[in-house]
Amino acid sequence: MPPHGEASSTEHIVVAITRAIVEHRLLPGAKLVEQKLGDHFGVSRTIVRQALFRLSELKLVRLEPARGAFVAAPSIDEAREVFAVRRMIEGQMVRQLIARIKPADIRLLRTHLKDERAAVRRIDVPSRTRLLFDFHVRMAEVLGNRVLVELMQELVSRCSLITLMYQSDDDAELSNAEHVELLAAIEARDADRAVDLIDRHLLSVERQLTAQPCPT
């Protein structure tokens, strides 16, 4: 087991690189140079390697022998499989959410949607991208299931890479509007409508994917 400080440094790098990927500041296929990362974060290459290995487990980084580490570039088949898993998980997630959600949770999610809307209006692409994906994680956090939260974090991070590679048109306003509609159904405790909305929302994003990677 690594010392606590080393583990903390590793996690900090994992979180920072994940956020850069989610906000589309790191592109698929980009090379991640150990020495540069070590200098940037002020840590040893050993700690950087630990972080890159963890990111490879999360399918966000690809490690190649003798070549190094690269931001993952998922195939279109993998992309569709990820969306299929999300539809299965999130449909059940919103049913559980409706059964257990409290007024304070509604207020928390509503505040998140206001932040989303503000980022969309000011055309703050990194923030709006992160917030739009994080809404799905926030719903998992309300349920208090740590395993579910970690799974949703992994899935939405992978989806961020997928949309960067294959989504030809990023309709952030529509995504925000669909989130608002979903929260209204959750607040009304209309489980069937909420499940239908989350399914259609994810299908809508998936349908925007192209068969081949978009030019960058």
N, C-alpha and C positions, 0 to 999 in steps of 0.2 A: 504494500500500500504506500502511495506517495505521501510525503508530509502534507499537513493541512494547507500550508501556504502554497505549495506546488500544485495541489489539487485545485485550489482557488484560482491560481493564475491560469491553469489549463481551462477551467470553466469560463473564465473571463474572455479568453481568446475564442472559445467555441461560440459564446454568446455574441461577441463582436462580429465575427465572420458571418454567423447566421444572419444577423441583422443586416449586414452589408448585402448579403444575397437577397434577403426578403425585400429590401428597399431598392433592389436592382442596381446597386453600385458596384457589384462584382458580377461579371458576365459569365455565362456558361463557357467552359473551356479555358478560362483564365488561369495562368500558372500562379501558384502560391509558393513563393520562394522562402524557404525556412529562415535564412539569414536576415532577409528584409523584415519578416514578421517578428523575429527575435529582437531586432533593433527597434522596431516600432513599439512593441509591447514591453521592452526592457527585460526580456527573459532569455533563458538559454534555449538552444536549438532542441534540447531534449524535451522541454516543456512544449515547444511548438509542435514537435512530432506527436506528442501525446494528444494535443488538441486536434491535429489533422487526422489522426487515427480515429478519434471520437467522431469527427465530422464525416469521415468515410463510413462509419457505422450508421450514421443518420442519412446516408445516401446523398449528402450535399457536396462531398469531395471525392474525387477518384484518385487513388494512389497507384502509381505506375512504377514498377521496379526500374531503377537506373535512370528514370526520367523525372520523378518527383510527384508533386501533388497538383491537382487541377480542380477547379470548380466543376462539378458534375454537369454532364450534358445528357439528360434523360432522353430515351427514345420516345416516339409518339405512342408506341404500344404501352410502355411503362406509364406514360402520362395518363392514358385512358384507364389503366388499372388503378392508379392512385385516385382518380375521380370516382371510380366505381366503389372503392373502399370508403371514401368519404361519404358517399350517399348512403351506404349501409349504416355507417356509424352515426352520422349526424341526424338521420331520421329518428333513431332510437334515442339519441341524446336530447332532442327537443321534447320528446314525449316525457322523459324523466324530468326535464327542466320545468315543464308545465306543472307536473305533480308536486314540485318542491320549491318553486321560486317564491321569493318574498318581495314585498314592496321595495325594500332597500336594494335588492338585486336588479329590479326593473330600473330604478333610478341610476344605478351604476352603468347598466347597458345603454340607457338613454343618453347619458353623458358621453359615452364612447361614440355613439352615433353622431352626436353634435360635433365632436372632434373630427370625425370622418368627414362630415359635411363641410366643415370649415376648411379642411385640407383640400377637398375637391374644389371648392369655390376659389381658393387662392392658387390653384394648379400647383400645389406642392406635391410633386410626383412621389418622392421617396416616402414622405409621411403618409400620404393617402394610401399608397400601396401597402405599407406596413399596417395601418389601421384597418383597412378592409380585410386583410387576412386575419389580423388579431381578434376581430370580432368573434370569430368562430372559436378561438382559444378562450376568450372571455366567457363564453357560454359554458364551456367545459369547467372553467374555474369556479363558476357559481355552484356547480354540482359537488365541488370539493373532492373529486376523484383524481388523485395525483397521476395515476397511470394514464387516465384519459387525457389529462392536460398535456402530459409529455407526448402522447401519441398524436394529439391534435397539433402540437407545436411542430412535430416532425412532418406531418402531412401537409400543413399549410406552407412550411418552408420549401418542401419539395414542389408544391404547386406554384410557388413564386418563381422558381427556376423554369418550370414547365410553361407558365404563361409568358415569361420573358422570351423563351425560345419559339413558342408556337402560336401565341395569341397575336393576331394581326390587328385587332382593334380593342383597345382598353377602354371600355365604357364605364368609367368610375362612377358617374352620376347614376347610372342604372343600378349598379351594384349597391350603392348607398341606399337608393330608394327601395330596393328589394330587402335590404336589412331592416329598414324602418317598417316595412309591411310585415316582415317576419316577427319583429318584436311586438307589433300590435296584436298579432295572432297569439303569441305567447302570453301577453298580458290579459287577453280575453279568455285564456285557457281553452282555446280551440285547437286541440291536438291534431285532428285530422287536417285542418287547414295549414297549421304550422309545418307538419311533415310534408305536405304537398308543396308548400312554398320553398322549403329548404331543398327539396329534390329538384324543383324547377330552376331554382337559383343556381345550383351546381351544374345542372345540365346546360343552362344558358351559357355559363362560362366555358364548359367543355366544348360546346358547339362552335365557339369562336376559335378553337384550335385549328391550325392548318396541318395538312398532311406532312409538310416539310418545314424545317426550321425557317423562321422569318429572317430576312437580312438584318444585320446589326450595324 
